[in-house]
């Protein structure tokens, strides 16, 4: 198993908070935001981890340097932002020798990664995306799930009449075949590889996560996430990998 951590976004909606710091380096309840996703890769026991960076890259690499880890690390610094698809394609040579666990660095979630990997393997899927229930999914970007956990559309890309009650959680596991559908130029992984795999008839499945999942997109939601995690420390102490403790912030 290899891993890819998406940490290159500018975080412009967070305004002054990200003026001198990358969004995934912002603190969430005493840990860097990216630590919550980094925990996934310890749980998956990845052999290699690629991390793409762009805005204030040193604020990301300083955190990575503090982490004790068993994996070979590749930091892919993008002078031009390549978006999710182009950023992953750039790391193909490093990652394409094994299945890949992918996670956004700006989410906070308690996904059971070993269970996700077992789900993916049992279904012999080319791609498994983590989906979360959301009351407004159909108005935002619905994941359309058919029979046998199969994803048949994402945000009405293949059928304008598609509907759904789930959103993409920013976490996935995929086989190396996915790289064939990516573009080298700035592009979205969802609208190149994910929907490309579906259109090509490859097996794409949805793993539905019904527990804690937070997106830190705006100043308001960022503040809400900090409050929610801070008042739920017993849970996060239980689910986060112990290796993450070394990243705890002093202030």
C-alpha positions, 0 to 999 in steps of 0.5 A, a space after each residue: 500500500 502507498 499513500 498520497 496526501 493532498 496538501 497543495 491547496 491555497 485555502 483562500 476562503 480562510 482569508 487571513 488565517 492562511 496568509 502565511 501558513 498552508 491551510 493543512 498546517 492550521 491547528 485543530 484542537 491542538 494538532 495540525 489539521 493534516 495530522 488527522 489525515 496523516 493518521 490514516 497512513 499509519 493505520 494503512 501501514 503505507 510503504 511510500 507516501 507522496 505529499 503535494 505542496 504549493 502555498 507556504 510549503 515549508 509550513 507543511 514540510 516542517 510538520 512532516 519533518 517532525 513525524 516519526 514514520 516508516 514510509 519513504 516520503 516524497 514531497 512534490 512541490 508544485 510551482 504551478 498549482 496542478 489541482 488534485 488530478 494533475 498533482 497525483 499524476 505528477 507522482 505516478 512514477 513513485 506511487 504506481 507499484 501498489 494500491 494507493 490510499 488518498 486523503 485530503 489534508 484539510 478534513 478531520 474524520 475518524 474513518 476506520 482505514 483497515 475496514 475501508 481497505 478490507 471493503 475495497 479488497 473484498 469488492 475487487 474494486 478499481 476505486 473505492 471512494 468514501 462517501 458521507 451522508 449529507 442533507 444537501 448532497 443533491 444540491 451540492 455534488 451528489 454521489 449516485 450509488 447503485 446496487 452492490 455499493 457501485 458508484 454510477 455517477 458523481 455530480 451528474 457528470 454522466 447523467 444530468 438526471 442523477 441524484 444522491 444523498 452522499 458527498 465525496 469525503 476526500 478519501 479514497 483507495 484505488 488501484 494503479 489503473 486509475 493513473 491511466 485516466 489522469 491528466 498532467 495539466 491542472 485538473 480534477 481527480 474526480 472529473 478525470 479519473 473517478 468519472 473516467 473509471 465509471 464511464 470505462 466500466 471499471 468497478 467503482 464502489 462507495 464506502 459510506 462513513 456515518 461517523 465524524 467527518 468535518 470539512 474545514 473550508 471557511 472561517 465559520 466551519 473551521 471554528 466549528 471543527 475546532 469546537 467539536 473536536 476539542 469537546 470530543 477529545 476522548 474519542 479522538 484520543 482513541 481513534 488517532 494513531 499514537 504516532 500523531 502525538 509527536 505533532 501536538 502543538 505547544 500552543 
